[in-house]
């Protein structure tokens, strides 16, 4: 591809993005915009995850971090585990069964009133 063709292609991409920008801002003005995003997706209200919706990696680290289940993972039995951040989820995916066992033990120790 010649330099002139690359320049024309770059100009075309810029023009298209300028033309589509108003559409993107209009689309983000809906009522569910607070619940959507590139890393989050809509989770029904009152979503119930295992470990009382606490982040398993947080539990293992000794912290009770409540989540809204925006980031979640389901095991083979359909149980849902909720995470506070995508990083926590990715870390968990390396050894899920080990982390589930550790988080369950940690929840018993950390849970208020136990």
MINU-530615 format. One record per residue: residue number from 0; residue in one letter; y, x, z of N, C-alpha, C in turn. Coordinates in Angstrom, 2 decimals. Each point is the difference from the previous one (the first is absolute). Layout:
<rs>
+-----+------+---------+---------+---------+---------+---------+---------+---------+---------+---------+
| pos | code |     n.Y |     n.X |     n.Z |    ca.Y |    ca.X |    ca.Z |     c.Y |     c.X |     c.Z |
+-----+------+---------+---------+---------+---------+---------+---------+---------+---------+---------+
| NUM |    A |       Y |       X |       Z |       Y |       X |       Z |       Y |       X |       Z |
...
+-----+------+---------+---------+---------+---------+---------+---------+---------+---------+---------+
</rs>
This chain:
<rs>
+-----+------+---------+---------+---------+---------+---------+---------+---------+---------+---------+
| pos | code |     n.Y |     n.X |     n.Z |    ca.Y |    ca.X |    ca.Z |     c.Y |     c.X |     c.Z |
+-----+------+---------+---------+---------+---------+---------+---------+---------+---------+---------+
|   0 |    X |   -1.16 |    0.85 |    0.00 |    1.16 |   -0.85 |    0.00 |    1.23 |    0.90 |    0.00 |
|   1 |    X |    0.96 |   -0.34 |   -0.83 |    1.20 |    0.82 |   -0.10 |    0.99 |   -0.36 |    1.10 |
|   2 |    X |    0.97 |    0.88 |    0.21 |    1.01 |   -0.23 |    1.04 |    0.79 |   -1.28 |   -0.24 |
|   3 |    X |    0.27 |   -0.30 |   -1.25 |    0.78 |   -1.20 |   -0.29 |   -0.80 |   -1.26 |    0.32 |
|   4 |    X |   -1.31 |    0.01 |   -0.27 |   -0.84 |   -1.15 |    0.34 |   -0.09 |   -0.16 |    1.51 |
|   5 |    X |   -0.09 |    1.10 |    0.75 |   -0.05 |   -0.07 |    1.46 |    1.31 |   -0.56 |    0.54 |
|   6 |    X |    1.12 |    0.43 |   -0.58 |    1.31 |   -0.51 |    0.42 |    0.14 |   -1.49 |   -0.24 |
|   7 |    X |   -0.46 |   -0.47 |   -1.16 |    0.04 |   -1.43 |   -0.32 |   -0.90 |   -0.78 |    0.94 |
|   8 |    X |   -1.17 |    0.54 |    0.29 |   -0.93 |   -0.67 |    0.90 |    0.60 |   -0.10 |    1.41 |
|   9 |    X |    0.63 |    1.08 |    0.47 |    0.63 |   -0.01 |    1.32 |    1.14 |   -1.00 |    0.06 |
|  10 |    X |    0.79 |   -0.09 |   -1.04 |    1.10 |   -0.97 |   -0.05 |   -0.54 |   -1.42 |    0.03 |
|  11 |    X |   -1.08 |   -0.24 |   -0.72 |   -0.59 |   -1.34 |   -0.03 |   -0.50 |   -0.41 |    1.39 |
|  12 |    X |   -0.65 |    0.93 |    0.70 |   -0.49 |   -0.29 |    1.36 |    1.16 |   -0.32 |    0.93 |
|  13 |    X |    1.08 |    0.76 |   -0.09 |    1.19 |   -0.25 |    0.82 |    0.58 |   -1.37 |   -0.28 |
|  14 |    X |    0.12 |   -0.37 |   -1.28 |    0.55 |   -1.30 |   -0.36 |   -0.86 |   -1.14 |    0.51 |
|  15 |    X |   -1.29 |    0.13 |   -0.12 |   -0.91 |   -1.04 |    0.47 |    0.11 |   -0.16 |    1.52 |
|  16 |    X |    0.07 |    1.11 |    0.72 |    0.09 |   -0.10 |    1.46 |    1.32 |   -0.64 |    0.43 |
|  17 |    X |    1.09 |    0.28 |   -0.73 |    1.30 |   -0.62 |    0.31 |   -0.05 |   -1.49 |   -0.28 |
|  18 |    X |   -0.66 |   -0.40 |   -1.07 |   -0.10 |   -1.41 |   -0.34 |   -0.89 |   -0.77 |    0.96 |
|  19 |    X |   -1.02 |    0.63 |    0.53 |   -0.94 |   -0.68 |    0.90 |    0.44 |    0.02 |    1.46 |
|  20 |    X |    0.96 |    0.80 |    0.37 |    0.43 |    0.10 |    1.40 |    0.43 |   -1.34 |    0.58 |
|  21 |    X |    0.80 |   -0.83 |   -0.72 |    0.36 |   -1.30 |    0.58 |   -1.20 |   -0.89 |    0.25 |
|  22 |    X |   -1.01 |    0.09 |   -0.83 |   -1.21 |   -0.80 |    0.20 |   -0.73 |    0.42 |    1.27 |
|  23 |    X |   -0.05 |    1.29 |    0.25 |   -0.67 |    0.50 |    1.19 |    0.71 |   -0.44 |    1.26 |
|  24 |    X |    1.33 |    0.02 |    0.01 |    0.72 |   -0.41 |    1.19 |   -0.12 |   -1.50 |    0.22 |
|  25 |    X |   -0.06 |   -0.78 |   -1.06 |   -0.18 |   -1.44 |    0.14 |   -1.38 |   -0.33 |    0.54 |
|  26 |    X |   -0.99 |    0.75 |   -0.43 |   -1.37 |   -0.25 |    0.46 |   -0.18 |    0.33 |    1.47 |
|  27 |    X |    0.79 |    0.94 |    0.52 |   -0.17 |    0.40 |    1.39 |    0.75 |   -0.89 |    0.97 |
|  28 |    X |    0.67 |   -1.04 |   -0.48 |    0.78 |   -0.85 |    0.89 |   -0.80 |   -1.20 |    0.52 |
|  29 |    X |   -1.32 |   -0.03 |   -0.18 |   -0.79 |   -1.13 |    0.48 |   -0.22 |    0.09 |    1.50 |
|  30 |    X |   -0.50 |   -1.07 |    0.60 |   -0.17 |   -0.08 |    1.45 |   -1.03 |    0.97 |    0.55 |
|  31 |    X |   -0.97 |    0.39 |   -0.78 |   -1.04 |    0.91 |    0.47 |    0.33 |    1.46 |   -0.25 |
|  32 |    X |    1.23 |    0.30 |   -0.38 |    0.37 |    1.37 |   -0.32 |   -0.15 |    0.92 |    1.20 |
|  33 |    X |    0.18 |   -0.54 |    1.21 |   -0.15 |    0.83 |    1.19 |   -1.45 |    0.41 |    0.22 |
|  34 |    X |   -0.93 |   -0.71 |   -0.58 |   -1.41 |    0.27 |    0.21 |   -0.64 |    0.72 |   -1.17 |
|  35 |    X |    0.76 |    0.28 |   -1.03 |   -0.56 |    0.61 |   -1.19 |    0.58 |    1.40 |   -0.20 |
|  36 |    X |   -0.61 |    0.74 |   -0.84 |    0.49 |    1.33 |   -0.30 |   -1.07 |    0.78 |   -0.71 |
|  37 |    X |    0.32 |    1.22 |   -0.31 |   -0.95 |    0.80 |   -0.75 |   -1.22 |    0.35 |    0.84 |
|  38 |    X |    0.17 |    0.19 |    1.32 |   -1.13 |    0.39 |    0.85 |   -0.53 |   -1.15 |    0.82 |
|  39 |    X |    0.69 |   -1.12 |    0.02 |   -0.44 |   -1.13 |    0.82 |   -0.31 |   -1.18 |   -0.91 |
|  40 |    X |   -0.83 |   -0.86 |    0.48 |   -0.27 |   -1.22 |   -0.72 |    0.01 |   -1.13 |    1.00 |
|  41 |    X |    0.04 |   -1.22 |   -0.48 |    0.12 |   -1.15 |    0.88 |   -1.26 |   -0.18 |    0.83 |
|  42 |    X |    0.18 |   -0.17 |    1.28 |   -1.10 |   -0.28 |    0.92 |    0.32 |   -1.33 |    0.66 |
|  43 |    X |   -0.93 |   -0.95 |    0.01 |    0.27 |   -1.29 |    0.64 |    0.40 |    0.17 |    1.46 |
|  44 |    X |    0.88 |   -0.87 |    0.47 |    0.40 |    0.05 |    1.40 |   -1.23 |   -0.16 |    0.89 |
|  45 |    X |    0.07 |    0.61 |    1.16 |   -1.08 |   -0.04 |    0.98 |   -1.29 |    0.64 |   -0.50 |
|  46 |    X |    0.12 |    1.00 |   -0.87 |   -1.19 |    0.72 |   -0.46 |   -0.65 |    0.65 |    1.21 |
|  47 |    X |   -1.30 |   -0.13 |    0.13 |   -0.73 |    0.51 |    1.16 |   -0.90 |    1.14 |   -0.42 |
|  48 |    X |    0.34 |    1.18 |    0.48 |   -0.82 |    1.17 |   -0.27 |   -0.80 |    0.39 |    1.23 |
|  49 |    X |   -0.95 |    0.87 |   -0.20 |   -0.77 |    0.53 |    1.12 |    0.92 |    0.83 |    0.90 |
|  50 |    X |   -0.45 |    0.31 |    1.17 |    0.74 |    0.83 |    0.96 |    1.34 |   -0.63 |    0.37 |
|  51 |    X |    0.05 |   -1.33 |    0.02 |    1.21 |   -0.75 |    0.37 |    1.21 |    0.39 |   -0.83 |
|  52 |    X |   -0.20 |    0.32 |   -1.26 |    1.06 |    0.40 |   -0.94 |    0.68 |    1.31 |    0.38 |
|  53 |    X |   -0.64 |    0.82 |    0.81 |    0.54 |    1.33 |    0.30 |   -0.46 |    0.98 |   -1.07 |
|  54 |    X |    0.83 |    0.98 |   -0.28 |   -0.33 |    1.06 |   -0.95 |   -1.10 |    0.87 |    0.59 |
|  55 |    X |   -1.16 |    0.12 |   -0.67 |   -1.11 |    0.80 |    0.54 |    0.36 |    1.47 |    0.23 |
|  56 |    X |    0.76 |    0.59 |   -0.89 |    0.37 |    1.40 |    0.15 |    0.97 |    0.15 |    1.17 |
|  57 |    X |    0.88 |   -0.95 |    0.19 |    0.88 |   -0.01 |    1.16 |   -0.79 |   -0.09 |    1.29 |
|  58 |    X |   -1.01 |   -0.86 |    0.02 |   -0.85 |   -0.14 |    1.19 |   -0.68 |    1.32 |    0.35 |
|  59 |    X |   -0.55 |    0.64 |   -1.01 |   -0.69 |    1.28 |    0.21 |    0.97 |    1.04 |    0.57 |
|  60 |    X |    1.27 |   -0.08 |   -0.44 |    1.02 |    0.93 |    0.48 |    0.55 |   -0.39 |    1.37 |
|  61 |    X |   -0.41 |   -1.19 |    0.50 |    0.43 |   -0.43 |    1.32 |    1.19 |   -0.93 |    0.01 |
|  62 |    X |    0.31 |   -0.63 |   -1.13 |    1.16 |   -0.89 |   -0.09 |   -0.43 |   -1.39 |   -0.45 |
|  63 |    X |    0.60 |   -1.02 |    0.61 |   -0.24 |   -1.38 |   -0.40 |    1.07 |   -0.38 |   -1.02 |
|  64 |    X |   -0.32 |    0.10 |   -1.29 |    0.94 |   -0.28 |   -1.07 |   -0.43 |   -1.30 |   -0.67 |
|  65 |    X |    0.72 |   -1.10 |    0.28 |   -0.30 |   -1.30 |   -0.62 |    0.40 |    0.05 |   -1.47 |
|  66 |    X |   -0.77 |   -0.68 |   -0.83 |    0.29 |   -0.05 |   -1.43 |    0.11 |   -1.44 |   -0.46 |
|  67 |    X |    0.55 |   -0.19 |   -1.20 |    0.05 |   -1.33 |   -0.60 |   -1.07 |   -0.15 |   -1.09 |
|  68 |    X |   -0.89 |    0.96 |   -0.09 |   -1.11 |    0.02 |   -0.96 |    0.45 |    0.11 |   -1.46 |
|  69 |    X |    1.21 |    0.51 |   -0.22 |    0.46 |    0.22 |   -1.37 |   -0.87 |    1.05 |   -0.68 |
|  70 |    X |   -0.43 |    0.98 |    0.77 |   -0.91 |    1.02 |   -0.50 |   -1.32 |   -0.24 |    0.70 |
|  71 |    X |   -1.04 |   -0.31 |   -0.76 |   -1.27 |   -0.30 |    0.64 |   -1.17 |    0.51 |   -0.83 |
|  72 |    X |   -1.15 |    0.01 |    0.66 |   -1.23 |    0.47 |   -0.61 |   -1.12 |   -0.91 |    0.50 |
|  73 |    X |   -0.90 |   -0.38 |   -0.88 |   -1.14 |   -0.85 |    0.38 |   -1.28 |    0.80 |   -0.12 |
|  74 |    X |   -0.87 |   -0.16 |    1.01 |   -1.29 |    0.68 |   -0.07 |   -0.99 |   -0.88 |   -0.76 |
|  75 |    X |   -1.24 |    0.46 |   -0.08 |   -1.02 |   -0.73 |   -0.77 |   -0.32 |   -1.37 |    0.59 |
|  76 |    X |    0.27 |   -0.19 |    1.29 |   -0.25 |   -1.28 |    0.67 |    1.18 |   -0.95 |   -0.11 |
|  77 |    X |    1.08 |    0.43 |   -0.64 |    1.18 |   -0.84 |   -0.16 |    0.99 |    0.11 |    1.14 |
|  78 |    X |   -0.25 |    0.86 |    0.98 |    0.94 |    0.18 |    1.10 |    1.22 |    0.74 |   -0.51 |
|  79 |    X |    1.18 |   -0.47 |    0.42 |    1.25 |    0.59 |   -0.46 |    0.61 |    0.87 |    1.10 |
|  80 |    X |    0.40 |    1.21 |   -0.38 |    0.67 |    0.92 |    0.91 |    1.42 |    0.19 |   -0.53 |
|  81 |    X |    0.97 |   -0.08 |    0.88 |    1.41 |    0.03 |   -0.38 |    0.64 |    1.33 |    0.38 |
|  82 |    X |    0.96 |    0.44 |   -0.81 |    0.63 |    1.31 |    0.18 |    1.51 |   -0.13 |   -0.02 |
|  83 |    X |    0.65 |    0.88 |    0.75 |    1.46 |    0.00 |    0.07 |    0.64 |    0.66 |   -1.21 |
|  84 |    X |   -0.69 |    0.97 |   -0.58 |    0.55 |    0.73 |   -1.15 |   -1.10 |    0.26 |   -1.03 |
|  85 |    X |    0.37 |    0.21 |   -1.25 |   -1.00 |    0.35 |   -1.00 |   -0.65 |    1.35 |    0.31 |
|  86 |    X |    0.72 |    0.90 |    0.63 |   -0.56 |    1.30 |    0.35 |   -1.15 |   -0.17 |    0.98 |
|  87 |    X |    0.18 |   -0.87 |    0.98 |   -1.04 |   -0.28 |    0.98 |   -1.25 |   -0.56 |   -0.70 |
|  88 |    X |    0.21 |   -0.89 |   -0.95 |   -1.11 |   -0.59 |   -0.75 |   -0.76 |    1.06 |   -0.79 |
|  89 |    X |    0.72 |    0.87 |   -0.69 |   -0.64 |    1.04 |   -0.81 |   -0.79 |    0.96 |    0.90 |
|  90 |    X |    0.56 |    0.35 |    1.13 |   -0.67 |    0.87 |    0.96 |   -1.29 |   -0.66 |    0.49 |
|  91 |    X |    0.08 |   -1.29 |    0.32 |   -1.15 |   -0.78 |    0.49 |   -1.13 |   -0.05 |   -1.03 |
|  92 |    X |    0.35 |   -0.11 |   -1.27 |   -1.01 |   -0.16 |   -1.05 |   -0.93 |    1.20 |   -0.14 |
|  93 |    X |    0.38 |    1.13 |    0.54 |   -0.87 |    1.18 |   -0.09 |   -1.28 |   -0.19 |    0.82 |
|  94 |    X |    0.08 |   -0.61 |    1.18 |   -1.14 |   -0.19 |    0.91 |    0.10 |   -1.37 |    0.69 |
|  95 |    X |   -0.08 |   -1.09 |   -0.72 |    0.25 |   -1.31 |    0.61 |   -0.92 |   -0.36 |    1.17 |
|  96 |    X |   -1.28 |    0.22 |   -0.11 |   -0.91 |   -0.38 |    1.08 |    0.27 |    0.81 |    1.27 |
|  97 |    X |    0.28 |    1.28 |   -0.15 |    0.32 |    0.84 |    1.14 |    1.28 |   -0.46 |    0.66 |
|  98 |    X |    1.02 |   -0.28 |   -0.82 |    1.29 |   -0.42 |    0.56 |   -0.07 |   -1.39 |    0.61 |
|  99 |    X |   -0.82 |   -0.88 |   -0.53 |   -0.17 |   -1.33 |    0.60 |   -0.59 |    0.13 |    1.39 |
| 100 |    X |   -1.03 |    0.82 |    0.14 |   -0.63 |    0.20 |    1.31 |    0.98 |    0.62 |    0.99 |
| 101 |    X |    0.73 |    1.01 |   -0.43 |    0.98 |    0.65 |    0.88 |    1.13 |   -0.95 |    0.39 |
| 102 |    X |    0.48 |   -0.78 |   -0.97 |    1.10 |   -0.94 |    0.27 |   -0.45 |   -1.11 |    0.95 |
| 103 |    X |   -1.24 |   -0.47 |   -0.16 |   -0.52 |   -1.03 |    0.89 |   -0.06 |    0.51 |    1.44 |
| 104 |    X |   -0.50 |    1.22 |    0.18 |   -0.03 |    0.61 |    1.34 |    1.41 |    0.18 |    0.56 |
| 105 |    X |    0.91 |    0.46 |   -0.84 |    1.38 |    0.23 |    0.44 |    0.68 |   -1.30 |    0.38 |
| 106 |    X |   -0.27 |   -1.08 |   -0.73 |    0.61 |   -1.29 |    0.32 |   -0.43 |   -0.47 |    1.39 |
| 107 |    X |   -1.27 |    0.18 |    0.33 |   -0.48 |   -0.38 |    1.33 |    0.74 |    0.76 |    1.12 |
| 108 |    X |    0.31 |    1.26 |   -0.26 |    0.72 |    0.81 |    1.00 |    1.47 |   -0.34 |    0.06 |
| 109 |    X |    0.61 |   -0.29 |   -1.14 |    1.44 |   -0.18 |   -0.08 |    0.50 |   -1.43 |    0.18 |
| 110 |    X |   -0.87 |   -0.96 |   -0.23 |    0.42 |   -1.39 |    0.00 |    0.58 |   -0.40 |    1.34 |
| 111 |    X |    1.16 |   -0.62 |   -0.02 |    0.62 |   -0.45 |    1.25 |   -0.92 |   -0.97 |    0.76 |
| 112 |    X |   -0.11 |    0.23 |    1.30 |   -0.80 |   -0.89 |    0.83 |   -1.46 |    0.39 |    0.11 |
| 113 |    X |   -0.41 |    1.12 |   -0.59 |   -1.42 |    0.37 |    0.10 |   -0.19 |    1.23 |    0.84 |
+-----+------+---------+---------+---------+---------+---------+---------+---------+---------+---------+
</rs>
